[in-house]
Amino acid sequence: MTDALVLAAHGSRDPRFAITARAVTDAVAAALPGTGVHLAFLDLDEPSVTEMVAAVAGPHVVVVPLLFSNAFHAGVDLPAALDVERRRRPGVRFTQAPPLGADPRLLGALVDRLDATGLRPDDGVVVCAVGSRDRDADAQFHAVAVDLADHVACRGVEPLFATRLGPDARHLRDAVDRLTTRGARRIVVSPYFLSAGTLTDRVETALADLPVDVVFAAAIGAHPGLIDIICDRYHAAVAGNPGQSLS
C-alpha cells in the first residue's frame, strides 16, 4: 500500500475556487505518479478535510495545506482533524506539512503572472491577499510585497488586504493615490490568491469606481512553482524531515 497525499484547500462558495483547486490537484498527481493525491476542503466545499483523512488509506497520509500562511486553519483546524485520526487509527502515520507561503517560488509565480500582463515601468502594482487576525501571517504578506517590489520594474508595489478595503474602499484608494503620486499611469492588481473569487471581485468592483486604468494579473493557480512546492513538501514529509513537516 502506498502513501497518500491530501491537499487541504480553504474552500469557497465561488465555483472558480474549486475548479482551480482541482487543476492544482491534477497537476500534482501528474508530477507524483504512483501516489494517491486527493483534494479536500477546510470550509464551504466538499469533501471536507475531516472526511477525506478518515477515508484515505495508506501507511502514511501527508496533508499539504493549500494555504499561504500559518493562520487559523493551518494552525488550529487542520491539526485538530489529524489528531482525531491519529487516535482512531494509531497504526497510520499522519503528517501535516507547512503552508506554501514563505517560499521564493511563490514570489516567482507572482512575477510571472505580472509579466503576462505586459507590466510596464510606469505601472503601479497593488498586491492583494485575504488578511488574517494572525499578526505573523499579515507581516509575512507585507514581506512578500517588499520582495515583489525588488523583482519587478514599476512605480511601486502596495500591499492590500481584500477583506479590509476600508469604508468606501479608503485603504484601496490610498494605495492607488500613493502609486499615482509616484507616477503610475496604470494599476496592475497582483492577487496573492490560489484562485480568483469573491475577494478579487470585491477589489475589482472597488477599482472600477476610480479614475484609473486597471489590469488584473491571474491568480497563482496551478503555476509550476506552486506545484514544485507542494511536491517538495510531500517528499520532505515522506522522508521524515522534521524541519519541513509537522508529524
N, C-alpha and C positions, 0 to 999 in steps of 0.2 A: 504494500500500500504506500502511495507516495504522499509527500507533504502537500498541504493546501495553502492557498493564498486567498485571503478575503480582503477586498478593497472596501473600506468603510467611507462612503461619501456622506456629505451632510444631508442632502435631500432638499427638495423644493417643490412648491406647487406648480412652478413653471415647467412645462414638459421639456423645454430645451435643456434643462439641467440633466435629467435622466438620459436623454439622448447622448449628451456629451460624456456622461459617466460611463455609459455602455461603450462608446467609442474608445475611451481610455482602457476599459477592461479588455476589449478585443485586441487592442494594440499590445497590452501587457501579456495576454495569453499567447499572442504570436511570438513575442520575444522570449517566452518561457515555455517552450514545448515540453510536454510531459508533466507539467504542473497544473493542477486543478485551480483555475482562477475564477473567483466568484465575486459578484458585486452585491453589496448590501448598503442600507441607508440608516443613518442615525436619527432621522426625523422626516416626516411628511411623505415618504415614499416607501414602497415595499419591494423586496423583503427587508425586514428590519435586521440590524446587526445581531440583535439577540437571537432572532430566529435562525439566521444563517450560521452563526458559530455553533448553535445547538445541532444543526443538521449536517454540517460538514464533517466528513470522516478523514482520518489520517493520523499518523503518529505525532505530527507536529502541524499545528494550524497557526499560520502567521497572519496577523491583521495589520495592514498598512492603511493608516488614515489618509484619505484624500483631502487633507486639510493643510493650510499653510501656517498654522500656529498651534501652540500647545495650550489653547484656551479650554473652555469648559468641556466641550465634547471629548477632546483628546485626553484631558486631564482627569475627568470625573466619569462621564457616561461610559466610555469605552472600557476603562479598567474595571468598572463595576460589572459590566456584562461578561468580561472574561473571567473575573473571579467566580461568578456563578458557575460557569462551565468547568473551571478547574476543580471546584468542589464536586460537581456532578460526575465528571469524567477524569479522575485523578491519573489515569494511565495515558492521557493525551497531554502533550505539551502545547500550551497556548502562549504565543509571544506577540506583544504589541510593539510595532516599530514606531520610530518617531514620526511626527508630521513632516510634510515635504518642504516647509519653509527653511530659511537659513542655508539653502544650498545654492551655490552660484549658478547652477544650471537653470534655476527658475529666473534669475536675472537675465540669462541669455535668451530665455524664451520671451521675456518682455521686450528685449531689444529686437528680436526677430519680428515679433508682432508689430512693433512700431515701424521697423524698416519696411514692412509690407505695405504700410500706409503711404509710403513716399515721404517720410519725415524730412522736413526742410530746416535749415538753420534758423529761419525766422518763425518757427513754430514754438509754441509753449505746450508742455505736457502736464496734464493732470492725471496722476496715477491714483486709482481708487481701489479701496478694499472695503471689507464688511465693517470692521470696527468691533471692539470687544470690551467687556468690562475688565479684562485682564490687562494691566498696565504693561507687562512684559511683552504681550502679543502686539499691543499698539506700538511700543517702542521698536520692536522688530520690524514692523511695517515702515516706520519712519526711516529706519536704517536702509531698507530696500529702496526707498525714494532717493535717499542721498547717493547710494551706489548707482542707481539708474542715471542720475544726473552726470555721473562721471563717465558714463558709457554711451551717451547719445549727444549729438551736436544739435543744440536747440537753445532757446532763450531761457530755459529753466524748467525744473520739474517741481510740481506742487503736490504733496500728498493730500488725499481727501478720503474721509470715511463716508461711504454711501448711506450709512444709517444715521449720519449726523450732518446733514446738509445745513441745518440751522433754520430758524424762522425765515420764510421767503427765500430759502436757499442762500442765506447770507454767507456761510462759510465757503460755498462754491463760488459765489460772486467775488468774495475777497481773493480767492485763489486766482480767478481769472483776471482780476484787476492787477494783481501783482505781476502776472505774466505779461499782460499788455503794457504795463508800465516799463517792463524790460524790453519792449519792442516786439512782442509776439503778435503776429498778424493772423494767426490761426491757432486754435486749440485742438490738440490731439489727446484723446482720452485713452489711457492705458489701463485696462481692467486687470487688477491683480486678483482674478477670479478663475475658478476652473471653467465656468461657463457663463455666457450671457444669461440674464434672467431679470427678475423683478427689480433688483437693486441697480443693475446697469441701466434698465429702462428709466428708473427714477432720476438718475443722473442725466440721461439723455433728454428727458422731458424738461428738467430744470434748465439745462443749457439752451434749449430751444427758445426760451424767453429772453436770452441775452443777445445783444447785437454783435455777435462774433461768429466767424466761420468755425465749424466744428467737424472733426473727423473722429470716428471711433476705431481703435485698433481691435482686433479679435481678442477674445479671452484666451487664456493659456491652452485650454483644451488638451487634445492628445498630441501635444508638442513632443518631438523626440527627446528633448531634455527631461521633460516630466516623466516619460516612460523609463528613461535610464535611471532616474532617481528611485522610482518605485522598484525596479528590478534590483538595484543595489541594496535598498532597504530589505528586500526579501532575502537576498543572498547573505547579507550580514546576519540576519536573524537565524537563518538555517545554520550558519557557521558558528552560532553561539557567541557572537561578538558583543560583550556587554556594553561597549561604548556606543553601539549603534542600535540596540534594541532593548526593550524592557520586557523581561520574561516574568 
